[in-house]
Amino acid sequence: MPRQDVSIHDAPLSKRELQDAALVAARAFHTDPFFEYLSPMAVARARGLALYFASLLRHLGPTARILTGRRDGAVIGIGAWIPPEGYPFTASLQLAQTLGALRALYRVPPSIVRGLRYLTAIETAHPKEPLWYLQLLACDAQHQGTGVGTALVEGVLAECDRDGIASYLETQKEANLAYYGRFGYEVAATLNPVRDGPPLWTLRREPRQR
């Protein structure tokens, strides 16, 4: 459970809340090996990540479920889930997400091709049957280990178990494999879209019997 002074909100985000959530994600992923590979310069990476996550959160579709962890009203954690009926994304959402990724990388032109290869590999690997898709989970560093991430995950996983639906995610950080393993996720595939780039892992969780 998260600390008593942290609450979990399950509601659409205002424009300001969306920007705050995007900054939380940008800070959380700033030292991620995948994003360090695509954008080696720290300042450019910070700017690009803020743009990327703001665009991503704006273009998840009308059925997306965005959970936030908050302390004193401030967003400190974000979990973005796509329900079974929300994926695959419509052509317009896919285009908007791709343009958002390109905008985030425009200061690093060589990484645009690499980034597109990763996006293509992720799309190809995504399961075709309906499931819950955890597209984003992030928490500010000072609140990691306090149960916020767990609270952003467990509620939806309980629904998966109740309804008998699998869930799925990707991660760029090998250390996260053990973290997600605690919830029952297992590695489905290891993706290597770019020869000299870091791998991505896809993980899947089957519903548990109640």
ZIFEN-V995699 format. One record per run of one state. SS is the DSSP state (alpha for helix, beta for strand, coil for the rest). FROM is the first residue (numbers start at 1). LEN is the number of residues. If there is no record, write none. Layout:
ss: (SS & SS)
from: (FROM & FROM)
len: (LEN & LEN)
This chain:
ss: (coil & beta & coil & alpha & coil & alpha & coil & alpha & coil & beta & coil & beta & coil & alpha & coil & alpha & coil & alpha & coil & beta & coil & alpha & coil & alpha & coil & beta & coil & alpha & coil & beta & coil & beta & coil)
from: (1 & 6 & 11 & 15 & 29 & 33 & 39 & 42 & 59 & 65 & 72 & 74 & 83 & 84 & 87 & 91 & 105 & 109 & 126 & 132 & 140 & 141 & 144 & 148 & 164 & 167 & 172 & 176 & 182 & 186 & 192 & 200 & 206)
len: (5 & 5 & 4 & 14 & 4 & 6 & 3 & 17 & 6 & 7 & 2 & 9 & 1 & 3 & 4 & 14 & 4 & 17 & 6 & 8 & 1 & 3 & 4 & 16 & 3 & 5 & 4 & 6 & 4 & 6 & 8 & 6 & 5)
